[in-house]
């Protein structure tokens, strides 16, 4: 029997309820290739669970740091989300909202072919000249 299981057996029902989030979070394993968006979503879901269990922000931050290490959200962000969940906004999705604006990358096969064609016509074209061209 592990120490976490023996601690659960020894505690009362209320103690078990308060220990449960720690046990769940400590069992989380992050794969090596996990992207930042997924890590943020996992942290918010764990934080929502801890808020429902009645954990204070400082305790939540300590437990998240134990699991996520350097990838843990900042204390300011944690307090923002903790306050939001504590005020009853539990229906807020834990994933990031879609944002409008310029996409992160405009590297598409079509654009690559256009740039190759432009360079094929005139090898002396500058990057600014290619960027100024409205077709790319």
Buried (B, 14 or more C-beta within 10 A) or exposed (E): EEEEEEBBEEBEEEEBEBBBBBBEBEEEEEEEEEEEEEBBBBBBBBBBBBBEBEBEBEBBBEBBBEBBEEBBBEEEBBBEBBEBBBEEEEEEEBEEEEEEEEEEEEEEEEEEEBBEEBEEEEEEBEEEEBEEEEEB
